[in-house]
Amino acid sequence: MRRTRNDRGGDTLKRSWRRPHTLLSGTLTGMAWLVALLACAPLFSVLYMLVVKGGARLGTEVFTELPPVAFEPGGGFGNAIVGTAVMVGIAAALSVPSGILTALYLREFGRGTKIANVARFCIKTLTGMPSILAGVFAYAAVVLLTGGYSAPAGGVALSLLMLPTVVLTAEEALGMVPKATREAAYGLGCTPTQVALKVVLPQALPGAMTGIMLAVARASGETAPLLFTALFSDYWINQLGRIELMEPTASLAVLIYNYSGMPFENQIELAWAASLVLVVLVMLFNAAGRALSAKQQRNR
């Protein structure tokens, strides 16, 4: 950098590319941009293929009709969208309340205790657990006990994958609540439970929602756990006016897995269309999580 005189008589700093430090900084910046673009290239190529091949098949029928048999044209995967929503909803109903309560204990009530340290270690271990092991556990704990594949079994498997993300992000969000807020609540005579549930938790909910959105995005795209628990179905989850939860349930991820290896062009096209829908859903949940996180950062 060198100092120059501007029109108003003041001094300004101007970058000089003759200096080694400036040249090195510019080179490293350019390399960083190049690496970032190379890292994004696979993502954009996949999105391009999905838009081209999957977008050509998108229409109202793919969202409202059932999957076709081998040699029939047309059809859709509306039942798979409904099944995915039901199983992710079950997983959220299981993992979100238990995850937030666990985070409350780790941050507010059991901080520094041996139980809290062991629980935190187990939660972090679950973060790196292969998803297929969650399916094996749910198969042994739910499928074998109930005697069949079902949506609740798939929801249990997905909840195991969602739980670590919910707990860790909720604990971090609770830790961001100012200490002065807790002290003010205690000064007003609140009990520890009232402080945790009525003061700290409401302020930490936006940050916890970020983790919930990211956990839902991950659960929506899982395939291996559902192969062991929900399997697949060519029918709607609500038959004859009743919701049949204790039956094999369709999902977008398993439909893509099944149809992508078929020799029939119609089913391959449906697999591309389902892939596009699933990617869009996952990206929407991720974008919502990032937006909530950015909003929380601005409100600090």
PLY file of the C-alpha trace (Angstrom):
ply
format ascii 1.0
element vertex 300
property float x
property float y
property float z
element edge 299
property int vertex1
property int vertex2
end_header
0.00 0.00 0.00
1.21 3.52 -0.75
-0.18 6.91 0.30
-1.45 9.29 -2.44
-3.05 12.75 -2.46
-6.73 12.99 -3.47
-8.61 15.95 -5.02
-9.78 17.26 -1.68
-6.29 17.56 -0.31
-6.55 14.47 1.90
-4.49 11.31 1.94
-5.74 7.98 0.60
-4.23 4.51 0.57
-3.73 2.87 -2.82
-2.80 -0.76 -3.37
0.59 -1.29 -4.98
1.00 -4.60 -6.80
4.77 -4.18 -6.81
4.99 -5.07 -3.15
5.47 -8.81 -2.42
2.85 -8.90 0.34
0.18 -7.33 -1.89
1.02 -9.68 -4.75
0.90 -12.71 -2.44
-2.44 -11.60 -0.96
-3.98 -11.13 -4.41
-2.68 -14.50 -5.59
-4.08 -16.33 -2.57
-7.41 -14.53 -2.95
-7.64 -15.60 -6.58
-6.76 -19.19 -5.67
-9.44 -19.19 -2.96
-12.06 -18.06 -5.48
-10.89 -20.68 -7.96
-11.13 -23.47 -5.36
-14.59 -22.25 -4.32
-15.80 -22.33 -7.92
-14.35 -25.82 -8.42
-16.10 -26.99 -5.26
-19.43 -25.60 -6.53
-19.03 -27.13 -9.99
-20.31 -30.64 -9.00
-23.35 -29.10 -7.28
-24.29 -26.95 -10.25
-23.74 -29.84 -12.67
-26.05 -32.07 -10.64
-28.67 -29.33 -10.43
-28.41 -28.79 -14.19
-28.98 -32.49 -14.88
-31.91 -32.61 -12.48
-33.55 -29.55 -14.02
-33.07 -30.81 -17.56
-34.06 -34.45 -17.04
-36.40 -34.14 -14.08
-38.02 -30.87 -15.03
-39.19 -32.30 -18.35
-41.39 -34.80 -16.50
-42.81 -32.48 -13.87
-46.54 -31.90 -14.03
-49.62 -32.06 -11.90
-49.95 -35.82 -12.48
-46.66 -36.65 -10.77
-47.93 -35.05 -7.56
-51.42 -36.55 -7.63
-51.11 -40.04 -9.14
-49.70 -43.33 -7.89
-46.54 -44.98 -9.27
-47.18 -46.95 -12.47
-46.53 -50.63 -13.00
-43.62 -51.74 -15.16
-45.02 -51.36 -18.68
-47.59 -48.60 -18.12
-46.94 -44.95 -19.07
-47.72 -41.94 -16.91
-48.12 -42.16 -13.19
-46.56 -40.15 -10.40
-45.27 -40.28 -6.86
-47.83 -38.36 -4.83
-47.97 -41.16 -2.26
-44.20 -40.94 -1.81
-44.41 -37.20 -1.04
-47.15 -37.83 1.51
-45.25 -40.75 3.03
-42.06 -38.69 3.32
-43.96 -35.87 5.03
-45.62 -38.28 7.48
-42.39 -40.04 8.46
-40.41 -36.81 8.80
-43.28 -35.42 10.87
-43.17 -38.44 13.18
-39.40 -38.09 13.46
-39.71 -34.38 14.31
-42.41 -35.10 16.91
-40.02 -37.56 18.60
-36.71 -35.75 18.26
-37.56 -32.05 18.68
-39.15 -32.10 22.17
-36.68 -34.64 23.54
-33.76 -32.81 21.92
-34.70 -29.41 23.33
-35.31 -30.86 26.81
-31.94 -32.62 26.64
-30.27 -29.36 25.64
-31.98 -27.59 28.55
-30.61 -30.15 30.98
-27.10 -30.02 29.53
-26.97 -26.21 29.59
-29.15 -25.14 32.51
-29.43 -27.93 35.08
-26.63 -30.46 34.62
-23.75 -28.29 33.46
-20.42 -29.79 34.51
-21.90 -33.01 35.93
-20.70 -36.43 34.88
-24.11 -37.35 33.49
-24.11 -34.26 31.29
-20.60 -34.98 30.03
-21.51 -38.58 29.19
-24.73 -37.49 27.48
-22.90 -34.87 25.42
-20.31 -37.44 24.37
-23.05 -39.85 23.29
-24.84 -37.13 21.34
-21.65 -36.18 19.49
-21.03 -39.85 18.75
-24.51 -40.14 17.24
-23.63 -37.26 14.92
-21.19 -39.45 13.03
-23.24 -42.65 13.19
-23.93 -44.19 9.76
-27.57 -43.81 8.86
-27.93 -47.50 8.07
-27.25 -48.32 11.74
-30.23 -46.18 12.70
-32.30 -48.32 10.33
-30.97 -51.54 11.85
-31.80 -50.30 15.36
-35.33 -49.27 14.38
-35.80 -52.60 12.59
-34.94 -54.49 15.77
-36.80 -52.15 18.12
-39.96 -51.48 16.09
-40.34 -53.68 13.01
-39.67 -56.97 14.79
-41.86 -56.02 17.74
-44.82 -54.81 15.66
-44.48 -57.54 13.06
-44.20 -55.40 9.94
-42.78 -52.40 8.16
-44.51 -49.13 8.97
-44.33 -45.36 8.97
-43.65 -45.15 12.75
-40.67 -47.46 12.31
-39.31 -45.12 9.64
-40.01 -42.14 11.88
-38.06 -43.71 14.76
-35.06 -44.34 12.49
-35.12 -40.78 11.17
-35.52 -39.34 14.67
-32.21 -40.93 15.69
-30.53 -39.03 12.86
-32.27 -35.75 13.72
-31.67 -35.88 17.48
-27.93 -34.95 17.57
-28.40 -31.89 15.35
-31.36 -30.68 17.41
-29.56 -31.15 20.74
-26.26 -29.54 19.75
-27.79 -26.51 18.03
-30.34 -25.99 20.81
-27.59 -26.19 23.44
-25.53 -23.63 21.54
-28.56 -21.34 21.21
-29.24 -21.60 24.95
-25.64 -20.67 25.64
-26.05 -17.45 23.64
-28.73 -16.11 25.99
-27.07 -13.33 28.03
-26.19 -14.18 31.61
-27.75 -10.91 32.75
-31.15 -12.17 31.58
-30.91 -15.18 33.87
-29.73 -13.07 36.80
-32.59 -10.61 36.33
-35.11 -13.46 36.35
-33.58 -14.92 39.51
-33.65 -11.47 41.08
-37.41 -11.32 40.47
-37.85 -14.56 42.41
-38.18 -17.06 39.56
-37.27 -20.67 40.18
-34.62 -22.38 38.00
-37.37 -24.21 36.12
-39.25 -20.99 35.42
-36.07 -19.29 34.27
-35.24 -22.15 31.91
-38.72 -22.61 30.41
-40.15 -19.08 30.43
-37.08 -16.86 30.04
-34.15 -18.69 28.47
-35.96 -21.09 26.13
-38.13 -18.47 24.34
-35.04 -16.40 23.56
-33.16 -19.46 22.28
-35.96 -20.80 20.08
-34.88 -18.98 16.86
-31.44 -20.55 17.10
-32.93 -23.94 17.92
-35.20 -23.65 14.88
-32.09 -23.47 12.71
-30.99 -26.88 13.93
-34.50 -28.27 13.50
-34.62 -27.13 9.86
-31.22 -28.64 9.13
-32.21 -31.90 10.84
-35.43 -32.08 8.81
-33.44 -31.47 5.62
-31.13 -34.36 6.44
-33.94 -36.73 7.38
-35.88 -35.95 4.20
-33.12 -37.32 1.98
-32.23 -40.49 3.90
-32.72 -43.82 2.14
-30.92 -46.60 4.04
-32.93 -46.33 7.30
-36.23 -46.47 5.41
-35.22 -49.63 3.53
-35.08 -51.41 6.89
-38.15 -49.84 8.45
-40.79 -48.45 6.06
-39.79 -50.30 2.86
-42.06 -49.03 0.04
-45.64 -49.05 -1.13
-47.46 -48.34 -4.38
-50.54 -47.08 -2.55
-51.62 -44.02 -0.59
-51.06 -44.03 3.14
-54.77 -43.20 3.59
-56.87 -45.99 2.17
-60.68 -46.17 2.34
-60.75 -42.99 4.41
-58.37 -44.37 7.06
-54.68 -43.57 7.61
-52.79 -46.85 7.60
-49.62 -46.01 9.51
-48.76 -49.62 10.38
-48.25 -50.62 6.76
-45.27 -50.28 4.37
-45.01 -46.62 3.42
-43.65 -44.95 0.29
-40.98 -42.25 0.40
-39.22 -40.15 -2.20
-35.74 -41.43 -1.35
-36.70 -45.11 -1.64
-38.68 -44.45 -4.83
-35.57 -42.90 -6.39
-33.49 -45.87 -5.22
-35.94 -48.38 -6.68
-36.73 -46.66 -9.98
-33.21 -45.51 -10.87
-32.18 -49.12 -11.52
-35.26 -50.07 -13.54
-34.96 -50.89 -17.27
-38.17 -48.99 -18.08
-37.84 -45.43 -19.40
-41.02 -44.21 -17.71
-39.84 -45.18 -14.23
-36.38 -43.73 -14.85
-38.00 -40.43 -15.80
-40.04 -40.54 -12.60
-36.83 -41.13 -10.64
-35.31 -37.98 -12.16
-38.44 -35.96 -11.39
-38.56 -37.27 -7.81
-34.87 -36.41 -7.40
-35.55 -32.84 -8.48
-38.46 -32.52 -6.05
-36.43 -33.98 -3.19
-33.43 -31.72 -3.86
-35.68 -28.66 -3.98
-37.28 -29.63 -0.66
-33.89 -30.19 0.99
-32.57 -26.88 -0.35
-35.65 -25.04 0.94
-35.18 -26.45 4.43
-31.48 -25.61 4.37
-32.20 -22.09 3.15
-34.78 -21.63 5.91
-32.25 -22.80 8.50
-29.59 -20.44 7.18
-32.04 -17.54 7.12
-33.03 -18.13 10.74
-29.37 -18.34 11.72
-28.56 -15.08 9.93
-31.55 -13.37 11.55
-30.38 -14.46 14.98
-26.89 -13.12 14.28
-28.34 -9.73 13.31
-30.53 -9.55 16.40
-27.67 -10.08 18.83
0 1
1 2
2 3
3 4
4 5
5 6
6 7
7 8
8 9
9 10
10 11
11 12
12 13
13 14
14 15
15 16
16 17
17 18
18 19
19 20
20 21
21 22
22 23
23 24
24 25
25 26
26 27
27 28
28 29
29 30
30 31
31 32
32 33
33 34
34 35
35 36
36 37
37 38
38 39
39 40
40 41
41 42
42 43
43 44
44 45
45 46
46 47
47 48
48 49
49 50
50 51
51 52
52 53
53 54
54 55
55 56
56 57
57 58
58 59
59 60
60 61
61 62
62 63
63 64
64 65
65 66
66 67
67 68
68 69
69 70
70 71
71 72
72 73
73 74
74 75
75 76
76 77
77 78
78 79
79 80
80 81
81 82
82 83
83 84
84 85
85 86
86 87
87 88
88 89
89 90
90 91
91 92
92 93
93 94
94 95
95 96
96 97
97 98
98 99
99 100
100 101
101 102
102 103
103 104
104 105
105 106
106 107
107 108
108 109
109 110
110 111
111 112
112 113
113 114
114 115
115 116
116 117
117 118
118 119
119 120
120 121
121 122
122 123
123 124
124 125
125 126
126 127
127 128
128 129
129 130
130 131
131 132
132 133
133 134
134 135
135 136
136 137
137 138
138 139
139 140
140 141
141 142
142 143
143 144
144 145
145 146
146 147
147 148
148 149
149 150
150 151
151 152
152 153
153 154
154 155
155 156
156 157
157 158
158 159
159 160
160 161
161 162
162 163
163 164
164 165
165 166
166 167
167 168
168 169
169 170
170 171
171 172
172 173
173 174
174 175
175 176
176 177
177 178
178 179
179 180
180 181
181 182
182 183
183 184
184 185
185 186
186 187
187 188
188 189
189 190
190 191
191 192
192 193
193 194
194 195
195 196
196 197
197 198
198 199
199 200
200 201
201 202
202 203
203 204
204 205
205 206
206 207
207 208
208 209
209 210
210 211
211 212
212 213
213 214
214 215
215 216
216 217
217 218
218 219
219 220
220 221
221 222
222 223
223 224
224 225
225 226
226 227
227 228
228 229
229 230
230 231
231 232
232 233
233 234
234 235
235 236
236 237
237 238
238 239
239 240
240 241
241 242
242 243
243 244
244 245
245 246
246 247
247 248
248 249
249 250
250 251
251 252
252 253
253 254
254 255
255 256
256 257
257 258
258 259
259 260
260 261
261 262
262 263
263 264
264 265
265 266
266 267
267 268
268 269
269 270
270 271
271 272
272 273
273 274
274 275
275 276
276 277
277 278
278 279
279 280
280 281
281 282
282 283
283 284
284 285
285 286
286 287
287 288
288 289
289 290
290 291
291 292
292 293
293 294
294 295
295 296
296 297
297 298
298 299
